[in-house]
Amino acid sequence: MRRRQPAPLQEPHTQPPAEPLLPAPRDPAELEREAALARLFELHYSSMLRLAVLLGADDPENVVAEAYYQIYRKWRRLRDVEAAEAYLRSTVCNLTRMRIRHLQVARRHVENPPSPPVDIVASAESTALLRDDQRVLIDALQQLPARQREALVLRHWLGLKESEIAAAMGISSGSVKTHTARGLAALTQAMEARR
């Protein structure tokens, strides 16, 4: 019987040490976009957060974060960088409206019997933004239909012109006048009833 000879030892396969990975050179347009968005964030985050709160968003921080994400994605298609604030404001309005509509539909389709109302705890940012003397007004404002509330907030809180409000809400200037007038009348009536 013949004995098997052991296989000759092979050198282990070694790779040369990898060179450290350097970050890819950044596109100047990309750097410019990030800088512009950072400035937009610094200048308008708190006002957009207040807008979302006043429009009735149950999660205003998420609404504003989503608005900034959307403007980040669409930055290259933005024709006028100066219009970024108006686009952001319009996006916050639309996202808040969609969120409220979604919650209304979800509540209608709940098959279980309604549970007792849960106290909604406002975020720290929301609480800090609202003073006690504003709470009554905010409560009355929250009772208005969404379009009236939006028109009033955009007109009287942000001080926008009718044409700017129409662009933000996606409606005609005539509709803005109607929503504003009806909203003021309902708000006045609600405030007088609370006195």
C-alpha positions in Angstrom: 0.0 0.0 0.0 1.3 3.3 -1.0 1.2 6.3 1.2 -0.2 9.5 0.0 2.1 12.4 0.0 0.8 15.6 1.6 0.0 18.4 -0.8 2.7 21.1 -1.0 1.9 24.1 1.1 0.7 27.0 -1.0 1.3 30.6 -0.2 -1.9 32.3 1.1 -3.4 34.7 -1.4 -2.7 38.2 -0.2 -4.1 41.4 -1.6 -2.2 44.6 -1.6 -3.4 46.9 1.1 -6.4 48.9 0.0 -5.9 52.6 -0.5 -8.0 54.7 1.7 -11.3 55.7 0.1 -11.4 59.4 -0.6 -14.8 61.1 -1.0 -15.8 61.6 -4.5 -15.4 65.2 -5.7 -18.6 67.0 -5.1 -20.5 68.8 -7.9 -20.5 72.6 -7.3 -24.2 72.7 -8.2 -24.9 70.2 -5.4 -22.9 72.2 -2.9 -24.7 75.3 -3.9 -28.1 73.6 -3.5 -27.2 72.3 -0.1 -26.0 75.8 1.0 -29.2 77.4 -0.3 -31.4 74.9 1.4 -29.5 75.3 4.7 -30.1 79.1 4.5 -33.8 78.4 3.7 -34.0 76.2 6.7 -32.4 78.7 9.0 -34.6 81.5 7.8 -38.0 79.8 7.6 -38.1 76.6 9.7 -39.8 78.2 12.7 -42.3 80.1 10.6 -43.2 77.0 8.6 -43.6 75.1 11.8 -46.0 77.7 13.1 -47.9 77.7 9.8 -48.4 73.9 10.1 -49.5 74.3 13.7 -52.0 77.0 12.8 -53.4 75.0 9.9 -54.1 72.2 12.3 -51.4 69.6 11.5 -51.3 66.9 14.2 -47.6 66.3 13.5 -46.3 69.7 12.4 -42.6 68.8 12.6 -43.1 65.9 10.2 -45.1 68.1 7.8 -42.3 70.7 7.7 -39.6 68.0 7.4 -41.5 66.5 4.4 -41.8 69.9 2.8 -38.1 70.5 3.1 -37.4 67.1 1.7 -39.7 67.8 -1.3 -38.1 71.1 -2.1 -34.7 69.4 -1.8 -35.7 66.8 -4.4 -37.2 69.4 -6.7 -34.5 72.0 -6.3 -33.1 71.7 -9.8 -36.5 72.2 -11.3 -37.2 75.3 -9.3 -37.2 78.1 -11.9 -36.6 80.9 -9.5 -34.6 80.4 -6.3 -36.4 83.4 -4.8 -39.7 81.5 -5.2 -38.4 78.8 -2.8 -40.1 80.3 0.2 -43.5 80.5 -1.6 -43.0 76.9 -2.8 -42.2 75.8 0.7 -45.2 77.6 2.2 -47.5 76.0 -0.5 -46.0 72.6 0.2 -46.7 72.9 4.0 -50.3 73.9 3.2 -50.8 71.0 0.9 -49.2 68.5 3.1 -51.2 69.6 6.1 -54.4 69.5 4.1 -53.6 66.0 2.9 -52.7 64.8 6.4 -55.9 66.2 7.8 -57.9 64.6 5.0 -56.1 61.3 5.5 -57.0 61.3 9.2 -60.6 62.1 8.5 -60.9 59.2 6.1 -59.1 56.9 8.4 -61.5 57.8 11.3 -64.5 57.2 9.0 -63.3 53.7 8.1 -62.5 52.5 11.6 -64.6 49.4 12.2 -64.2 49.3 16.0 -66.4 51.4 18.1 -64.9 54.8 18.8 -62.7 54.8 21.9 -62.8 57.6 24.4 -61.0 60.6 23.2 -57.3 60.6 23.9 -55.7 63.8 25.1 -53.3 64.8 22.4 -50.0 66.0 23.8 -48.6 68.8 21.8 -44.9 68.7 20.9 -42.5 70.9 22.8 -42.2 73.2 19.7 -45.9 73.5 19.4 -46.3 74.4 23.0 -43.5 76.9 23.0 -45.1 78.6 20.0 -48.4 79.2 21.5 -49.0 81.5 24.4 -52.0 81.3 26.7 -53.6 84.3 25.3 -53.4 82.7 21.8 -54.9 79.4 22.8 -58.5 80.6 22.7 -58.0 82.0 19.2 -56.2 78.8 18.1 -59.0 76.7 19.4 -61.6 78.8 17.5 -59.4 78.7 14.4 -59.2 74.9 14.6 -63.0 74.7 14.5 -63.1 76.5 11.1 -63.3 74.5 7.8 -59.8 73.8 6.4 -60.0 76.2 3.5 -61.2 79.1 5.7 -58.5 78.4 8.2 -55.8 78.3 5.6 -57.0 81.6 4.0 -57.1 83.4 7.3 -53.7 82.1 8.5 -52.0 83.0 5.2 -53.6 86.4 5.1 -53.5 87.6 8.7 -50.6 85.6 10.1 -48.2 85.6 7.1 -49.6 88.8 5.6 -49.7 87.5 2.1 -51.6 89.2 -0.8 -54.6 87.5 -2.3 -52.7 86.4 -5.3 -50.0 84.8 -3.1 -52.7 83.1 -1.1 -54.4 81.8 -4.2 -51.1 80.4 -5.4 -50.4 78.7 -2.1 -53.8 77.2 -1.8 -54.2 76.4 -5.5 -57.5 78.4 -5.9 -58.6 81.6 -7.5 -58.4 85.0 -5.9 -62.2 85.2 -5.8 -62.3 82.0 -3.8 -59.6 83.5 -1.4 -61.9 86.5 -0.8 -64.9 84.2 -0.1 -63.0 81.9 2.2 -61.4 84.8 4.1 -64.8 86.6 4.6 -66.6 83.5 5.7 -63.7 82.5 8.0 -63.6 85.9 9.6 -67.3 85.9 10.2 -67.2 82.4 11.7 -64.2 83.2 13.8 -65.8 86.4 15.1 -68.9 84.5 16.0 -67.0 81.7 17.7 -64.8 84.2 19.7 -67.9 86.2 20.8 -69.6 83.0 21.9 -66.6 82.1 24.2 -66.7 85.4 26.0 
